[in-house]
């Protein structure tokens, strides 16, 4: 890790006019290398001092990795260290973004190069290709690398570990390169697949961790004003669904449930046929309206799990806002054109499946809805990265989340810097909820269909505003959508400094506390309401209490425990105790207490 450049120092061959403050006022536009932010100048100076063959730069999404990389390319060309450039990007859309950015600094890249072409056109300085393209014909790309002194820029290099064949292909193609510059906004993976050209060193426990040559994390970028602060608008709610075994289940988002119950409740919330999604989309659209008062072209993005629900979400949003909603599906030829049209326009909403989660630059995105079941740290960081790119001081980002424990943990660790581990640490065996759960559920459904069994079905859902998470702190309280309590937080102005956001959140929370106190005063003379069902107990406590009551009731009635449990399931519904929710367990506890109390 490099140290900060002393104040007033400049790069060789540059003037003070070329240096910016950490972020503003005259920051370089995306892909323009004529001016540098402080971190870019610092990293460039380190690179030019060392001129290493391999260099890994990790910078938070929106910080300007492309500007940094193109400045290095320009410097190496000017010094005649390299003759040609190959940029490897995750998607076709990003190839074109790289080519456009490079053109603004006098570097001609061909994003239309195909493996069938065999060789590059002489009027280009290099090519922009995808990882998949390289994996198909690594020998061809090795020949291109050997055709001159080549700088290879590996954009979002963690994709090099997506499959063993991809990693092998990238090593074969670019092993003879003169220089390799690896870039990532998320220097970690959820697996242990090694990333080509990344060095790994053991820590004190012997776990091999990736070594980053220069790191510019979200926390530092936020302090510099380079990225926006993120407000996470968290929504809970009550969910009901039917399992493939035919059992009707219910749970609340945010309850202390088992993984499978949490996954099913989350999945139910995301179903467009329920009430949770429409309520959250209405709140998000209201938030966008508030933001657009200060930022007229601010846009919103809904990240969906699959194409079917993406189209359904778009229909709901269109009925809410009265405008056409842009839908981006990764397998459509028009996807890149739609993203560019949305980026350059002023329309309100875009709904996309995954492809907008990484690298795609739409700076006006300010409001997001995380309506996908993906929960790996990598995907979450990439998705949130779509909203943090700042254009001027004071812009904030707002992302609406379901109250799912794994997402809350990721939101709270947004500023945490990570390394990629090639070995599992103690406690790493449990990866948490991830995309595999949904895929497994879909496989089970297909198997159930073929066997003539029940299929999983979302029955009903509703939404409640739960809280705002900002800078690792919770603000707000339980509130109905559309209430004053909800608007206290979704109505926050869209142009505020981070310290102003925190102050306003504290003020709004204090106002809510006063309202709650007033309500309690007015309720003093009213008859006491029945106590609500206790939902705060952990599953372990509920099961233990239920089993104790079953034992007591079984002894009094002279019945086996299994018969009492079966009767409770018949009367109260739900699955066996091991898979029941807190709500279902409480219903059985209440029934037994009534029966025992009546004897």
Order of alpha helices (4+ residues) and beta strands (2+ residues): alpha-beta-alpha-beta-alpha-beta-beta-alpha-alpha-beta-alpha-beta-beta-beta-beta-alpha-beta-beta-beta-alpha-alpha-beta-alpha-beta-alpha-beta-beta-alpha-beta-alpha-alpha-beta-beta-beta-beta-alpha-alpha-alpha-alpha-alpha
